[in-house]
Amino acid sequence: MKERVLELLKNGYPDFVSGEAICRSLGISRTAVWKHIQALRGAGYDIEAVPHAGYRLVSVPDRLYPAEITRGLATAFLGHKIYHYDRVESTNRTARELASRGVPAGTLVVAEEQTGGRGRMGRGWFSPHGLGIWCSVILRPAVNPMDAPPLTMLAAVAVARALRRVTGVEAGIKWPNDLLVGEKKICGILTELSAEMERVNYLITGMGINVNIDRHQFPPELRETATSVLAETGRRVSRVALLQDLLAELEYWYTLWEREGFAPVLARWKEMSVTLHRPVKVFTWKESWEGWAEDVAPDGSLLLRLPGGERKKVVSGEVSL
Ligand code: BTN
């Protein structure tokens, strides 16, 4: 109900909406209206109340509240169910729990802060309060687990495009799915899979985008390797607007992948890649190789030409440029 009160205030913005009009349209008492106004204020909405005039929305908080994300969201299914938390250990972990309880495909889990954000290769992910987009999307693609890896590259394309459109930041993609500005990382993606032999149960695509983090707010050990939208442009951007655009992009590329396969996504990935046609070092848990990043195979593997001329197909790993 408080979301509906908020909706009325937004529709009335920048004018006052009378208490009576709210009562009438929602069929609730004056006391109930007041209670919801107080709850909204408690959530950070600045609402002016003037006797005989009513209520007026003055400002909305910089929070990724479902009511903010949903308003103006241009997707058919992605983000139609949203779980928002002020603080969680990891949105990927919460998303896993929700997915195993059967929440629908397209569910979004988003947090203002993560206390144990997870990165690739067992690393952590710096996720300070209110300064980034720390989110996970639950997908249920009807594919064999072997065909799921391209989805993580698909997410990189979606984030890169949303970043360009909403913030002007031109990030390049480092195989398979790191987003870099220069040599510094602005977004990381961690995809986790639950599957049986022949069928994916669910897939969690966790995305961490450094948005309004000032350079000095990064811990010293990350200052040389991490960046943010604020650090690159000197401007703070609306995380809500960026997340809305990201969800629309993600849905577009996901639907295209379902319809036409990975080829069109890969073509776009290659255009934004900063990994190909250069010497690279590739690490896996066990091994590492140096070579020439020749191409990416149709299944998303990196094709590396080793100094001896042999061609190596790397299915998963970490590239250093
Ligand atoms: C990487 O190491 O590059 C991947 C980082 C992924 C971080 C995101 S933040 C939201 C989601 N929840 C997590 O615990 N990790 C991912």
Residues whose N, C-alpha, C, O or C-beta is under 5 A from the ligand:
A	BS01	BTN	S90 T91 N92 G116 G117 R118 G119 R120 W125 W134 C135 G188 I189 L190 G206 M207 G208
